[in-house]
Amino acid sequence: MQEILPLISEIADEKQAFDISIIDLKKMTYLAEYFYICSGDSTTQVRAIAEGMVEKLKKVNVKLWHYEGMADSRWILLDFGSVIVHIFHKETRVFYDLESLWENVPKTREV
């Protein structure tokens, strides 16, 4: 499978996602190689980010294995296999503080 992080980052940028964090999971778990975490200001923006990622990655034959959270669009999870994307409404992200669960794992904001 081609490297999809640059495509995910491109879409996030196009949809004006912010507070981007990429967590490298390769040495920690077999679930995925990376978590890509970003935020949106509204549920409309969160959904637009998710739909943009699904649409663009489908065009390059990247399979979406699972998704959750589209109905309320406060925390959308997109499982692309090697990369699991978490798209949060900014207030929901603060509440769950997902990054703190992985505080000892390398993080970056760049692809």
C-alpha positions as CSV (number, residue, x, y, z in Angstrom):
1,M,0.0,0.0,0.0
2,Q,1.3,3.4,-0.9
3,E,2.1,5.9,1.9
4,I,-1.2,7.6,2.7
5,L,-0.2,10.1,5.3
6,P,0.7,12.8,2.8
7,L,-2.8,12.4,1.2
8,I,-4.5,12.5,4.6
9,S,-2.5,15.7,5.5
10,E,-3.4,17.3,2.1
11,I,-7.1,16.8,2.6
12,A,-6.9,18.0,6.2
13,D,-5.2,21.1,5.0
14,E,-7.8,21.6,2.2
15,K,-10.6,21.4,4.8
16,Q,-8.8,23.7,7.2
17,A,-8.3,21.1,10.0
18,F,-6.1,22.3,12.8
19,D,-4.2,21.0,15.9
20,I,-2.8,18.1,13.8
21,S,-0.9,15.4,15.6
22,I,0.6,12.3,14.1
23,I,1.4,9.5,16.6
24,D,3.9,6.8,15.4
25,L,2.6,3.5,16.7
26,K,4.9,1.1,14.7
27,K,6.9,0.0,17.8
28,M,3.9,0.1,20.2
29,T,1.1,-2.0,18.6
30,Y,0.1,-4.0,15.6
31,L,-3.3,-2.2,15.2
32,A,-1.9,0.5,12.9
33,E,1.3,2.3,12.0
34,Y,0.0,5.8,12.8
35,F,-2.8,7.7,14.5
36,Y,-3.6,10.9,12.6
37,I,-5.5,13.3,14.9
38,C,-6.9,16.6,13.9
39,S,-9.7,19.0,14.9
40,G,-12.5,21.1,13.4
41,D,-14.4,24.0,14.7
42,S,-17.9,22.6,14.0
43,T,-19.6,19.3,13.4
44,T,-20.1,20.4,9.8
45,Q,-16.3,20.9,9.4
46,V,-15.5,17.6,11.1
47,R,-17.9,15.7,8.8
48,A,-16.4,17.6,5.7
49,I,-12.9,16.6,6.7
50,A,-13.9,13.0,7.1
51,E,-15.9,12.8,3.9
52,G,-13.1,14.5,2.0
53,M,-10.6,11.9,3.3
54,V,-12.9,8.9,2.4
55,E,-13.6,10.3,-1.1
56,K,-10.0,11.1,-2.0
57,L,-8.5,7.9,-0.6
58,K,-11.2,5.8,-2.3
59,K,-10.1,7.3,-5.7
60,V,-6.6,5.9,-5.1
61,N,-7.9,2.5,-4.0
62,V,-7.2,2.9,-0.3
63,K,-9.8,0.8,1.5
64,L,-11.8,2.2,4.4
65,W,-12.0,-0.8,6.8
66,H,-14.2,0.8,9.4
67,Y,-15.7,4.1,10.5
68,E,-17.6,5.5,13.4
69,G,-19.1,8.8,14.5
70,M,-20.5,10.2,11.3
71,A,-24.0,10.5,12.8
72,D,-23.1,13.2,15.4
73,S,-19.7,14.2,13.9
74,R,-18.1,15.1,17.2
75,W,-15.5,12.4,17.0
76,I,-15.1,10.6,13.7
77,L,-12.8,7.6,13.4
78,L,-11.7,6.4,10.0
79,D,-9.7,3.1,9.9
80,F,-7.6,2.9,6.7
81,G,-5.6,0.0,8.0
82,S,-2.1,1.4,8.4
83,V,-3.4,4.8,9.5
84,I,-6.3,5.4,11.9
85,V,-7.7,8.9,11.6
86,H,-9.4,10.6,14.5
87,I,-11.2,13.8,13.6
88,F,-12.5,15.7,16.6
89,H,-14.8,18.7,17.3
90,K,-12.4,20.9,19.2
91,E,-14.3,20.6,22.5
92,T,-14.6,16.9,22.3
93,R,-10.9,16.5,21.7
94,V,-10.1,18.4,24.9
95,F,-12.5,16.3,26.8
96,Y,-11.1,12.9,25.7
97,D,-7.4,14.0,25.5
98,L,-6.5,11.0,23.3
99,E,-2.9,12.0,23.0
100,S,-2.3,11.7,26.8
101,L,-3.0,7.9,26.4
102,W,0.0,7.8,24.1
103,E,2.3,10.3,25.9
104,N,5.4,8.1,25.7
105,V,5.1,7.5,22.0
106,P,6.8,9.7,19.4
107,K,4.6,12.5,17.9
108,T,4.9,14.9,15.1
109,R,2.9,17.5,13.4
110,E,4.5,16.9,10.0
111,V,4.3,14.1,7.5
